[in-house]
Amino acid sequence: MPFPGNSEKSGNFIIWYQDDHWQARLALNYRSKELVSTNWLGVTGFDEYAMPQTYLAASVTYKVNKHLQLYAQGQNLTNEKQKYYLTWPDQLVSTNFSERYVMLGARVHF
């Protein structure tokens, strides 16, 4: 039985670019199945697992001058849902959903 809270496989892949005005970052995060708890609701033999997950995030920043930067950031760009199952992957017990979101903004330095 795996150690709760850990995945056998996980990885991050990041591409990053930066120059005097532009900065861009694209990040892909992967995690294989994870044991969440043993004996779900006190029932021996029902172990709760989180299914494998892959998340994509991105950000772009443009430095207009030394006082102003404009940026865009996005999280969960693939709209990944976090699904949980009991012992066998076809026994879905719950799903969490963190929506994709994009944020636009400006940073002002005085």
Backbone as CSV, one residue per row, in Angstrom:
resi,resn,N_x,N_y,N_z,CA_x,CA_y,CA_z,C_x,C_y,C_z
1,MET,0.854,-1.175,0.000,0.000,0.000,0.000,0.899,1.236,0.000
2,PRO,0.606,2.220,-0.857,1.425,3.427,-0.900,1.249,4.274,0.363
3,PHE,2.170,5.171,0.573,2.119,6.088,1.713,1.075,7.176,1.411
4,PRO,0.095,7.404,2.289,-0.948,8.407,2.016,-0.371,9.798,1.744
5,GLY,-0.959,10.473,0.766,-0.546,11.838,0.434,0.561,11.929,-0.595
6,ASN,1.129,10.788,-0.985,2.215,10.797,-1.970,1.788,10.067,-3.235
7,SER,2.354,10.498,-4.355,2.140,9.823,-5.628,3.422,9.113,-6.019
8,GLU,3.268,8.021,-6.746,4.451,7.295,-7.208,5.221,8.116,-8.234
9,LYS,4.474,8.836,-9.082,5.105,9.642,-10.121,4.568,11.066,-10.059
10,SER,5.455,12.019,-10.237,5.038,13.416,-10.348,6.117,14.148,-11.131
11,GLY,5.716,15.234,-11.740,6.697,15.981,-12.504,6.196,17.363,-12.870
12,ASN,7.132,18.243,-13.107,6.856,19.609,-13.529,7.696,19.894,-14.759
13,PHE,7.094,20.511,-15.740,7.803,20.938,-16.939,7.501,22.412,-17.126
14,ILE,8.544,23.234,-17.150,8.366,24.681,-17.228,9.206,25.235,-18.363
15,ILE,8.574,26.066,-19.171,9.276,26.830,-20.206,9.190,28.289,-19.787
16,TRP,10.332,28.972,-19.813,10.360,30.343,-19.344,11.196,31.173,-20.298
17,TYR,10.724,32.380,-20.597,11.455,33.301,-21.464,11.446,34.674,-20.808
18,GLN,12.589,35.389,-20.924,12.663,36.735,-20.361,13.655,37.575,-21.149
19,ASP,13.259,38.811,-21.427,14.183,39.799,-21.995,13.909,41.128,-21.285
20,ASP,14.341,42.249,-21.866,14.196,43.546,-21.194,12.738,43.971,-20.992
21,HIS,11.845,43.528,-21.860,10.446,43.932,-21.751,9.480,42.779,-21.489
22,TRP,9.755,41.601,-21.999,8.825,40.476,-21.926,9.283,39.414,-20.944
23,GLN,8.320,38.813,-20.311,8.569,37.627,-19.487,7.379,36.697,-19.703
24,ALA,7.640,35.440,-20.033,6.577,34.472,-20.272,6.926,33.158,-19.589
25,ARG,5.899,32.482,-19.081,6.103,31.219,-18.377,4.925,30.298,-18.677
26,LEU,5.247,29.052,-19.002,4.249,28.017,-19.227,4.654,26.828,-18.356
27,ALA,3.744,26.376,-17.504,4.076,25.299,-16.565,3.040,24.180,-16.656
28,LEU,3.539,22.953,-16.759,2.704,21.759,-16.788,3.080,20.915,-15.573
29,ASN,2.096,20.569,-14.751,2.335,19.776,-13.543,1.535,18.489,-13.618
30,TYR,2.199,17.369,-13.327,1.549,16.051,-13.376,1.732,15.339,-12.044
31,ARG,0.701,14.611,-11.652,0.769,13.776,-10.461,-0.026,12.510,-10.729
32,SER,0.596,11.340,-10.511,-0.119,10.075,-10.690,-1.089,9.872,-9.522
33,LYS,-1.806,8.754,-9.534,-2.806,8.526,-8.475,-2.175,8.663,-7.093
34,GLU,-3.016,9.054,-6.146,-2.552,9.308,-4.780,-3.508,8.650,-3.797
35,LEU,-2.963,7.927,-2.825,-3.784,7.381,-1.751,-4.156,8.521,-0.813
36,VAL,-5.455,8.769,-0.667,-5.930,9.861,0.180,-6.184,9.355,1.601
37,SER,-6.897,8.238,1.720,-7.176,7.685,3.043,-7.444,6.188,2.938
38,THR,-7.228,5.512,4.043,-7.538,4.087,4.115,-8.814,3.923,4.939
39,ASN,-9.519,2.845,4.698,-10.752,2.545,5.446,-11.741,3.709,5.377
40,TRP,-12.156,4.037,4.165,-13.063,5.151,3.914,-14.337,5.017,4.741
41,LEU,-14.675,6.048,5.489,-15.843,6.084,6.384,-15.883,4.877,7.328
42,GLY,-14.705,4.383,7.696,-14.615,3.271,8.636,-14.826,1.901,8.040
43,VAL,-14.955,1.824,6.708,-15.176,0.538,6.042,-13.826,-0.037,5.631
44,THR,-13.442,-1.148,6.238,-12.174,-1.801,5.932,-12.172,-2.283,4.484
45,GLY,-11.096,-1.975,3.772,-10.956,-2.415,2.393,-11.351,-1.370,1.367
46,PHE,-11.992,-0.295,1.814,-12.306,0.805,0.899,-11.281,1.904,1.099
47,ASP,-10.314,1.939,0.212,-9.296,2.973,0.259,-9.666,4.052,-0.747
48,GLU,-9.512,5.306,-0.356,-9.854,6.424,-1.235,-8.600,6.912,-1.949
49,TYR,-8.690,7.022,-3.275,-7.583,7.484,-4.103,-8.007,8.717,-4.907
50,ALA,-7.054,9.575,-5.187,-7.257,10.670,-6.139,-6.704,10.199,-7.477
51,MET,-7.468,10.407,-8.544,-7.020,10.007,-9.886,-5.855,10.884,-10.335
52,PRO,-5.092,10.418,-11.317,-3.994,11.240,-11.850,-4.505,12.598,-12.336
53,GLN,-3.648,13.610,-12.218,-4.027,14.969,-12.582,-2.905,15.650,-13.349
54,THR,-3.300,16.495,-14.285,-2.345,17.312,-15.033,-2.892,18.733,-15.082
55,TYR,-2.102,19.691,-14.639,-2.517,21.089,-14.621,-1.596,21.921,-15.509
56,LEU,-2.190,22.897,-16.187,-1.447,23.800,-17.051,-1.675,25.227,-16.580
57,ALA,-0.585,25.984,-16.419,-0.654,27.390,-16.011,0.248,28.204,-16.932
58,ALA,-0.095,29.474,-17.116,0.703,30.340,-17.979,0.657,31.771,-17.465
59,SER,1.700,32.520,-17.762,1.715,33.945,-17.440,2.568,34.689,-18.464
60,VAL,2.173,35.930,-18.723,2.906,36.813,-19.629,2.940,38.194,-18.981
61,THR,4.108,38.812,-18.966,4.263,40.155,-18.419,5.005,41.019,-19.429
62,TYR,4.523,42.248,-19.593,5.196,43.211,-20.467,5.574,44.432,-19.633
63,LYS,6.863,44.758,-19.629,7.361,45.918,-18.893,7.322,47.126,-19.823
64,VAL,6.375,48.019,-19.581,6.213,49.212,-20.405,7.369,50.171,-20.157
65,ASN,7.653,50.429,-18.883,8.793,51.254,-18.451,9.127,50.852,-17.022
66,LYS,10.012,51.595,-16.357,10.432,51.188,-15.015,9.323,51.344,-13.972
67,HIS,8.229,52.011,-14.331,7.137,52.228,-13.392,5.893,51.373,-13.659
68,LEU,5.775,50.775,-14.844,4.539,50.082,-15.201,4.798,48.741,-15.889
69,GLN,4.111,47.711,-15.398,4.118,46.387,-16.025,2.669,45.937,-16.220
70,LEU,2.380,45.347,-17.355,1.068,44.768,-17.643,1.227,43.257,-17.654
71,TYR,0.231,42.537,-17.128,0.383,41.081,-17.066,-0.938,40.353,-17.291
72,ALA,-0.805,39.097,-17.679,-1.926,38.161,-17.792,-1.467,36.838,-17.202
73,GLN,-2.314,36.233,-16.393,-1.995,34.949,-15.774,-3.199,34.026,-15.907
74,GLY,-2.935,32.762,-16.118,-4.003,31.775,-16.198,-3.650,30.539,-15.406
75,GLN,-4.623,30.005,-14.685,-4.452,28.786,-13.890,-5.461,27.743,-14.339
76,ASN,-5.091,26.491,-14.237,-5.942,25.362,-14.617,-6.535,25.574,-16.013
77,LEU,-5.682,25.887,-16.953,-6.121,26.222,-18.304,-6.794,25.064,-19.031
78,THR,-6.574,23.844,-18.593,-7.212,22.678,-19.208,-8.500,22.269,-18.490
79,ASN,-8.923,23.060,-17.485,-10.145,22.777,-16.721,-10.134,21.393,-16.073
80,GLU,-9.017,21.011,-15.513,-8.857,19.704,-14.860,-9.767,19.583,-13.643
81,LYS,-10.421,18.449,-13.514,-11.237,18.143,-12.340,-10.469,17.150,-11.466
82,GLN,-10.576,17.298,-10.171,-9.933,16.369,-9.248,-10.965,15.318,-8.867
83,LYS,-10.741,14.067,-9.305,-11.692,12.986,-9.081,-11.139,11.997,-8.064
84,TYR,-12.029,11.489,-7.227,-11.668,10.532,-6.190,-12.460,9.245,-6.386
85,TYR,-11.808,8.116,-6.114,-12.484,6.825,-6.236,-12.129,5.928,-5.068
86,LEU,-12.942,4.884,-4.895,-12.731,3.911,-3.823,-12.162,2.625,-4.397
87,THR,-10.963,2.283,-4.034,-10.274,1.040,-4.362,-10.125,0.787,-5.865
88,TRP,-11.217,0.829,-6.628,-11.163,0.594,-8.075,-11.532,1.882,-8.812
89,PRO,-10.825,2.225,-9.873,-11.046,3.488,-10.574,-12.477,3.712,-11.085
90,ASP,-13.251,2.660,-11.283,-14.625,2.870,-11.762,-15.620,3.123,-10.618
91,GLN,-15.133,3.170,-9.379,-15.985,3.483,-8.226,-15.786,4.944,-7.823
92,LEU,-16.237,5.854,-8.664,-16.095,7.281,-8.410,-16.892,7.668,-7.175
93,VAL,-16.244,8.370,-6.248,-16.912,8.753,-5.001,-17.155,10.261,-4.927
94,SER,-16.285,11.079,-5.534,-16.498,12.523,-5.516,-15.619,13.196,-6.568
95,THR,-15.976,14.439,-6.860,-15.223,15.242,-7.811,-15.131,16.674,-7.285
96,ASN,-13.947,17.233,-7.307,-13.746,18.652,-6.986,-13.394,19.365,-8.272
97,PHE,-13.880,20.566,-8.414,-13.635,21.314,-9.634,-13.151,22.712,-9.288
98,SER,-11.942,23.015,-9.688,-11.395,24.370,-9.569,-11.407,24.945,-10.967
99,GLU,-12.256,25.915,-11.184,-12.427,26.457,-12.520,-11.143,27.065,-13.079
100,ARG,-11.103,27.085,-14.376,-10.042,27.804,-15.069,-10.257,29.286,-14.773
101,TYR,-9.172,30.003,-14.528,-9.333,31.443,-14.389,-8.161,32.168,-15.020
102,VAL,-8.485,33.345,-15.510,-7.487,34.210,-16.136,-7.578,35.560,-15.455
103,MET,-6.430,36.121,-15.134,-6.371,37.400,-14.462,-5.534,38.364,-15.304
104,LEU,-6.039,39.550,-15.501,-5.321,40.610,-16.200,-5.060,41.720,-15.196
105,GLY,-3.894,42.356,-15.309,-3.616,43.402,-14.333,-2.443,44.274,-14.725
106,ALA,-2.166,45.203,-13.826,-1.043,46.118,-14.002,-0.321,46.235,-12.672
107,ARG,0.987,46.343,-12.722,1.803,46.594,-11.541,2.417,47.974,-11.703
108,VAL,2.226,48.801,-10.700,2.752,50.167,-10.741,3.799,50.290,-9.660
109,HIS,4.966,50.762,-10.027,6.081,50.953,-9.081,6.349,52.440,-8.938
110,PHE,6.411,52.913,-7.684,6.688,54.330,-7.429,8.115,54.508,-6.960
